[in-house]
Amino acid sequence: MMEMMLDVNHQRIKTNGIWIHVAEKGTGPLVLLLHGFPEIWYAWRHQITFLANHGYHVVAPDLRGYGDSDSPLTPSSYTFFHVVGDLIGLLDHFGAQQAFVVGIDWGALAAWYLSLLRPDRVKAVIALSVPISPRFPNVKYLESFEQMFGNDFYICQFQEPGRAERSFSRYDYLTVMKKFLLTTQTDLFISPPGMEIIDYLRTPSFLPSWITEEELQVFADKFQETGFTGAFNYYRAMDINWKLLAPWQGSKISVPAKLIVGDKDIGFDSGGTREYIEGNIFKNLVPNHEVVIIDGHHFIQQEKPQQVSDEILSFLEKHC
């Protein structure tokens, strides 16, 4: 197996009432690496070794619902409060009063909300691909997505239990991985009316140079074991998050923050991400931040591993 060549320590840790699987390597200040959808800890294979070799204790969990971690059944078990609770339990397990936290996609959101809810436990946060967004007190997340992008926006399609599971099941797991992880689409994931998003996303005819069939198979094999429901439950808990986050209305991210985003990411230009991260709302929400825009797509820690690793390391060293 490709993943066994990495020379990392695997263990399952009891935290927040469930078992979370982590891959870890190195000694030094603790760095959490949080994957996105549809990934597992292995998405950080390049950064794990690099950061460990530079004097950090790197811990890359499978988030709840993914990989070898437990997968609670109900969407209501996938709020940011649950995930932050899992992460606090990992910090406690490793005896770390504070950690650096790095995340991409849903992992970036987990990193942002760990920083928002427990800034006392975060030295600095690095988010890849996804900035934190403000909570609008009168409009729920899904309502705003439907208003802006319509019902065929992928997040809207993921809401109904079983719907996305059924459409994904028409493809083998390797093809699903290729459709998402290798996407070069720069527009938002909105399918034509009456079409499921998995059917709309094209399957690349060849692999890019930054990933091998064997590496993609590591992801495919794990999702074949687990299915996708745990991953979809994050999307299905979005409006529960909106309700529970009301007490933090107007709160800011107080820890030092860095956002790294690809200039060809999904919706970076067409979906308003560039405009948002260069504007005042993001600056007010994350006062102490820097932004790095690199040449890349969405899963930039895999596509541009050395550049992303260097950007992470320089920020860690600045705040050690």
C-alpha positions as CSV (number, residue, x, y, z in Angstrom):
1,M,0.0,0.0,0.0
2,M,1.2,3.5,-0.9
3,E,0.2,4.9,2.5
4,M,2.5,2.4,4.3
5,M,5.5,3.9,2.6
6,L,5.0,7.1,4.5
7,D,6.5,5.9,7.8
8,V,3.8,7.5,10.0
9,N,2.4,6.3,13.3
10,H,-1.3,5.3,13.2
11,Q,-3.5,5.3,16.3
12,R,-7.1,5.7,17.2
13,I,-7.8,8.1,20.1
14,K,-11.0,8.3,22.2
15,T,-12.1,11.9,22.1
16,N,-15.5,13.6,22.6
17,G,-17.2,10.2,22.9
18,I,-16.0,8.7,19.6
19,W,-12.8,7.2,18.2
20,I,-10.7,9.3,15.9
21,H,-7.9,7.9,13.8
22,V,-4.8,9.9,13.4
23,A,-1.6,9.7,11.5
24,E,1.3,11.3,13.3
25,K,5.0,11.9,12.8
26,G,7.8,14.0,14.4
27,T,8.4,15.7,17.7
28,G,8.1,19.4,18.6
29,P,5.2,21.9,18.6
30,L,2.0,20.3,17.6
31,V,0.5,20.9,14.2
32,L,-2.9,19.6,13.3
33,L,-3.6,19.0,9.6
34,L,-7.3,18.8,8.7
35,H,-8.4,17.4,5.4
36,G,-11.4,18.3,3.3
37,F,-14.1,16.7,1.1
38,P,-13.6,14.1,-0.3
39,E,-10.2,13.4,1.4
40,I,-8.7,11.6,4.4
41,W,-5.5,12.1,6.4
42,Y,-3.5,10.9,3.4
43,A,-4.2,14.2,1.6
44,W,-1.4,15.7,3.7
45,R,1.1,13.0,2.8
46,H,3.6,15.6,1.5
47,Q,3.3,18.0,4.4
48,I,3.4,15.4,7.1
49,T,7.0,14.3,6.3
50,F,8.1,17.8,5.4
51,L,6.9,19.5,8.6
52,A,8.1,16.5,10.8
53,N,11.5,16.9,9.3
54,H,11.5,20.5,10.2
55,G,10.9,19.9,13.9
56,Y,7.2,19.7,14.3
57,H,4.9,17.0,15.8
58,V,2.4,16.6,13.0
59,V,-1.0,15.0,13.6
60,A,-3.4,14.4,10.7
61,P,-6.7,13.0,11.7
62,D,-9.5,11.5,9.7
63,L,-12.3,13.8,10.7
64,R,-15.4,12.2,12.2
65,G,-17.3,10.5,9.4
66,Y,-14.2,9.8,7.4
67,G,-11.7,7.0,7.0
68,D,-10.9,5.0,10.1
69,S,-12.6,7.4,12.5
70,D,-16.1,6.8,13.8
71,S,-19.0,7.9,11.7
72,P,-22.0,8.9,13.8
73,L,-25.3,8.3,11.9
74,T,-27.2,11.6,12.2
75,P,-26.3,14.9,10.5
76,S,-26.9,16.7,13.8
77,S,-23.6,15.0,15.1
78,Y,-21.6,16.9,12.5
79,T,-21.7,20.5,13.7
80,F,-18.6,22.6,14.1
81,F,-19.1,22.2,17.9
82,H,-18.8,18.4,17.6
83,V,-15.7,18.7,15.4
84,V,-14.0,21.3,17.6
85,G,-14.7,19.1,20.5
86,D,-13.0,16.2,18.7
87,L,-9.9,18.4,18.1
88,I,-9.8,19.7,21.7
89,G,-9.7,16.1,22.8
90,L,-6.8,15.4,20.5
91,L,-4.9,18.4,21.9
92,D,-5.6,17.2,25.4
93,H,-4.5,13.6,24.5
94,F,-1.2,14.9,23.3
95,G,-0.8,17.2,26.3
96,A,-0.6,20.3,24.1
97,Q,-2.0,23.5,25.6
98,Q,-1.8,25.1,22.2
99,A,-1.4,23.9,18.6
100,F,-0.9,25.3,15.1
101,V,-3.9,24.3,13.0
102,V,-3.9,23.9,9.3
103,G,-7.0,22.9,7.2
104,I,-8.3,22.7,3.7
105,D,-11.9,22.9,2.5
106,W,-14.1,21.5,5.4
107,G,-10.9,21.1,7.3
108,A,-10.3,24.9,6.8
109,L,-13.7,25.6,8.3
110,A,-12.9,23.3,11.2
111,A,-9.7,25.2,11.7
112,W,-11.4,28.6,11.6
113,Y,-14.1,27.5,14.1
114,L,-11.5,26.0,16.4
115,S,-9.8,29.4,16.3
116,L,-13.1,31.2,16.9
117,L,-14.5,29.0,19.7
118,R,-11.2,28.2,21.5
119,P,-8.6,30.8,20.6
120,D,-6.8,29.9,23.9
121,R,-5.8,26.6,22.3
122,V,-4.6,27.9,18.9
123,K,-1.2,29.5,18.3
124,A,-2.0,30.3,14.7
125,V,-4.3,29.1,11.9
126,I,-3.6,28.4,8.3
127,A,-6.6,27.9,6.0
128,L,-6.3,26.5,2.5
129,S,-8.9,27.3,-0.2
130,V,-11.7,28.3,2.1
131,P,-12.0,31.6,4.0
132,I,-14.3,31.9,6.9
133,S,-17.6,33.6,6.0
134,P,-19.7,35.9,8.1
135,R,-22.9,34.6,9.7
136,F,-25.9,36.7,8.5
137,P,-28.4,36.8,11.4
138,N,-31.5,36.8,9.3
139,V,-30.6,34.3,6.5
140,K,-29.6,30.7,7.0
141,Y,-26.7,29.3,5.0
142,L,-28.8,27.1,2.8
143,E,-31.3,29.8,2.1
144,S,-28.6,32.1,1.0
145,F,-27.1,29.4,-1.3
146,E,-30.5,28.7,-2.9
147,Q,-31.0,32.4,-3.4
148,M,-27.6,33.0,-5.0
149,F,-27.0,29.7,-6.9
150,G,-30.3,27.8,-7.1
151,N,-31.3,24.3,-6.1
152,D,-28.7,22.6,-8.4
153,F,-25.8,24.0,-6.5
154,Y,-23.9,20.9,-5.2
155,I,-24.4,21.8,-1.5
156,C,-28.2,22.0,-2.1
157,Q,-28.1,18.6,-3.8
158,F,-26.3,17.1,-0.9
159,Q,-29.0,17.9,1.6
160,E,-31.6,15.2,1.0
161,P,-30.5,12.0,2.8
162,G,-29.8,9.3,0.3
163,R,-29.9,11.4,-2.9
164,A,-26.2,12.1,-3.4
165,E,-25.4,8.6,-2.1
166,R,-27.6,7.1,-4.8
167,S,-26.1,9.3,-7.6
168,F,-22.5,8.7,-6.5
169,S,-23.1,4.9,-6.4
170,R,-23.5,4.9,-10.2
171,Y,-19.7,5.3,-10.4
172,D,-16.8,3.3,-9.0
173,Y,-15.0,5.0,-6.2
174,L,-11.8,5.8,-8.2
175,T,-13.9,7.7,-10.7
176,V,-15.6,9.7,-8.0
177,M,-12.2,10.6,-6.6
178,K,-11.0,11.7,-10.0
179,K,-14.1,13.8,-10.6
180,F,-13.5,15.8,-7.4
181,L,-9.8,15.7,-6.6
182,L,-8.7,16.4,-10.1
183,T,-11.2,19.0,-11.0
184,T,-10.0,22.0,-13.0
185,Q,-13.4,23.6,-13.1
186,T,-13.1,27.3,-12.0
187,D,-16.9,27.9,-11.9
188,L,-19.0,26.9,-9.0
189,F,-20.3,23.4,-8.9
190,I,-23.8,24.0,-10.2
191,S,-25.3,21.3,-12.5
192,P,-27.9,21.9,-15.2
193,P,-31.5,21.5,-14.1
194,G,-32.4,17.9,-13.7
195,M,-28.8,16.6,-13.5
196,E,-27.0,15.4,-10.5
197,I,-23.7,17.1,-9.8
198,I,-21.7,13.8,-9.9
199,D,-23.0,13.3,-13.5
200,Y,-22.1,16.9,-14.4
201,L,-18.5,16.8,-13.2
202,R,-16.3,15.4,-15.9
203,T,-13.9,12.6,-15.5
204,P,-10.4,13.6,-16.6
205,S,-9.0,11.5,-19.4
206,F,-5.5,11.6,-18.0
207,L,-3.9,12.1,-14.6
208,P,-2.0,15.4,-13.9
209,S,1.7,15.0,-13.0
210,W,1.1,15.7,-9.3
211,I,-0.8,12.5,-8.4
212,T,-0.6,8.8,-9.4
213,E,-3.3,6.2,-9.9
214,E,-2.0,4.4,-6.8
215,E,-2.4,7.5,-4.6
216,L,-5.9,8.1,-5.9
217,Q,-6.7,4.5,-5.1
218,V,-5.8,5.0,-1.4
219,F,-8.7,7.5,-1.2
220,A,-11.0,5.3,-3.3
221,D,-10.3,2.2,-1.2
222,K,-11.1,4.1,2.0
223,F,-14.4,5.6,0.7
224,Q,-15.3,2.1,-0.6
225,E,-15.1,1.0,3.1
226,T,-17.0,3.9,4.6
227,G,-19.3,5.3,1.9
228,F,-20.0,9.0,1.7
229,T,-22.8,9.6,4.2
230,G,-20.4,10.8,7.0
231,A,-18.9,13.3,4.6
232,F,-22.3,14.5,3.3
233,N,-23.5,15.0,6.9
234,Y,-21.2,18.0,7.2
235,Y,-23.3,19.7,4.5
236,R,-26.5,18.5,6.1
237,A,-25.6,20.1,9.4
238,M,-24.9,23.6,7.9
239,D,-28.2,25.1,9.1
240,I,-27.8,23.5,12.6
241,N,-24.4,25.3,12.7
242,W,-26.2,28.6,11.8
243,K,-28.6,28.2,14.7
244,L,-25.9,27.2,17.2
245,L,-23.5,30.0,16.2
246,A,-25.9,32.8,17.2
247,P,-24.1,33.6,20.4
248,W,-20.9,34.2,18.4
249,Q,-22.6,36.7,16.1
250,G,-20.1,39.4,15.2
251,S,-17.2,37.6,16.8
252,K,-13.8,37.9,15.1
253,I,-10.9,35.5,14.6
254,S,-8.3,36.8,17.1
255,V,-5.4,34.4,16.4
256,P,-2.8,35.1,13.7
257,A,-4.2,33.7,10.4
258,K,-3.0,32.9,6.9
259,L,-5.1,32.1,3.9
260,I,-3.6,30.2,1.0
261,V,-5.8,29.9,-2.1
262,G,-5.4,28.8,-5.7
263,D,-6.1,31.4,-8.4
264,K,-8.0,28.8,-10.3
265,D,-10.0,27.5,-7.4
266,I,-13.7,26.7,-7.8
267,G,-15.5,30.1,-7.8
268,F,-12.4,32.1,-7.0
269,D,-13.3,34.7,-9.6
270,S,-16.7,33.7,-10.8
271,G,-18.0,32.9,-7.3
272,G,-16.7,36.1,-5.7
273,T,-14.0,34.6,-3.4
274,R,-11.3,37.0,-4.7
275,E,-13.5,40.0,-4.2
276,Y,-14.5,38.8,-0.7
277,I,-11.0,38.1,0.6
278,E,-9.8,41.5,-0.7
279,G,-12.7,43.3,0.8
280,N,-13.5,44.8,4.2
281,I,-15.9,42.1,5.6
282,F,-13.1,39.5,5.6
283,K,-10.6,42.0,7.0
284,N,-12.9,42.9,9.8
285,L,-13.7,39.2,10.5
286,V,-10.0,38.2,10.5
287,P,-8.1,41.3,11.5
288,N,-4.7,39.7,11.9
289,H,-4.3,37.9,8.6
290,E,-2.2,37.5,5.5
291,V,-3.4,36.1,2.1
292,V,-1.2,34.2,-0.4
293,I,-2.7,33.5,-3.8
294,I,-0.8,30.8,-5.7
295,D,-1.1,29.2,-9.2
296,G,-3.4,26.3,-8.5
297,H,-6.9,24.8,-8.2
298,H,-8.7,23.6,-5.1
299,F,-6.7,20.8,-3.5
300,I,-3.5,22.8,-3.5
301,Q,-1.7,20.9,-0.8
302,Q,-1.6,17.9,-3.2
303,E,-1.3,19.8,-6.4
304,K,1.5,22.2,-5.3
305,P,2.9,20.3,-2.3
306,Q,6.3,22.0,-2.0
307,Q,5.0,25.6,-2.4
308,V,2.2,25.0,0.1
309,S,4.6,23.3,2.6
310,D,7.0,26.2,2.3
311,E,4.1,28.7,2.9
312,I,3.0,26.7,6.0
313,L,6.5,26.4,7.4
314,S,7.3,30.1,7.0
315,F,4.1,31.0,9.0
316,L,4.8,28.4,11.7
317,E,8.3,29.7,12.2
318,K,7.0,33.3,12.4
319,H,4.7,32.3,15.3
320,C,6.6,29.7,17.1
